[in-house]
Amino acid sequence: MYSIRKELDVLTQLEDGMSRLRLQQNNVWLFFRMFIIMGISWLLEIIAYMSDNKSNYAIIFKVTNIYNSFQGVIIFVLLVMKKKVLLLIKNVVMEIAWKARN
């Protein structure tokens, strides 16, 4: 009985350790994606600042402004929109459409 209980404790510790490892991996991946998203914005701002608002480089300001304008949408799409979330949104939209027909 003692050996079975000890083996079960070892198994639960391994599962708990693996879930903590997966959680840490997900957090690292999340921080990396945020670093990239925010870093692109900062780099675009630095490049735009260094170009001194010259008419030849006006496209840099446009790209920077567009990227900054859509940064929230980009973060939402890259970090929140996953298959599970897309399926939930699809189900809600389909349910609303079905109720509207009836």
C-alpha positions in Angstrom: 0.0 0.0 0.0 2.8 2.4 0.9 4.7 1.8 -2.4 1.5 2.4 -4.4 0.8 5.7 -2.6 4.5 6.7 -3.1 4.2 6.0 -6.8 1.0 8.0 -7.1 2.7 10.9 -5.3 5.6 10.8 -7.7 3.2 10.7 -10.7 1.2 13.7 -9.4 4.4 15.6 -8.8 5.5 14.9 -12.3 2.2 16.0 -13.8 2.2 19.1 -11.6 5.8 19.8 -12.7 5.0 19.4 -16.3 2.0 21.7 -16.1 4.1 24.3 -14.4 6.8 23.9 -17.1 4.1 24.3 -19.8 2.8 27.4 -18.0 6.3 28.9 -17.8 6.9 28.1 -21.5 3.7 29.8 -22.4 4.6 32.9 -20.4 8.0 33.1 -22.0 6.5 32.8 -25.5 3.9 35.5 -24.5 6.6 37.9 -23.3 8.7 37.2 -26.4 5.8 38.0 -28.7 5.1 41.2 -26.7 8.7 42.1 -26.9 8.7 41.8 -30.7 5.4 43.7 -31.2 6.5 46.5 -29.0 10.1 46.5 -30.3 8.9 47.0 -33.9 6.9 50.0 -32.8 9.9 51.5 -31.0 12.2 50.8 -34.0 9.8 52.5 -36.4 9.6 55.5 -34.1 13.4 55.8 -33.9 13.7 55.5 -37.7 11.0 58.1 -38.2 12.7 60.4 -35.7 16.1 60.0 -37.4 14.6 60.8 -40.8 13.8 64.4 -39.6 10.4 64.7 -41.2 11.8 65.1 -44.7 9.4 64.8 -47.6 11.5 62.0 -49.1 10.9 59.9 -46.0 7.2 60.7 -45.5 6.4 57.1 -46.1 8.2 56.1 -42.9 5.9 58.4 -40.9 2.9 56.9 -42.6 4.0 53.3 -41.9 4.8 54.2 -38.3 1.4 55.9 -37.7 -0.5 53.0 -39.3 1.4 50.5 -37.2 0.9 52.5 -34.0 -2.8 52.9 -34.9 -3.3 49.2 -35.3 -1.0 48.1 -32.5 -3.9 47.1 -30.2 -5.5 45.1 -33.0 -2.2 43.4 -33.7 -1.7 42.5 -30.0 -5.3 41.2 -29.8 -4.9 39.1 -33.0 -1.5 37.7 -32.1 -2.0 37.0 -28.4 -5.8 36.5 -27.9 -7.1 35.0 -31.1 -6.5 31.3 -30.9 -8.4 28.4 -32.3 -10.5 28.1 -29.2 -11.4 31.8 -29.1 -12.2 31.8 -32.8 -14.5 28.8 -32.4 -16.3 30.6 -29.5 -16.7 33.7 -31.5 -18.0 31.7 -34.5 -20.5 29.9 -32.3 -21.8 33.2 -30.8 -22.1 34.8 -34.3 -23.9 31.7 -35.7 -26.2 31.7 -32.7 -27.1 35.4 -33.1 -27.6 34.9 -36.9 -29.8 31.9 -36.2 -31.9 33.9 -33.7 -32.2 36.8 -36.1 -33.7 34.5 -38.8 -36.3 33.0 -36.5 
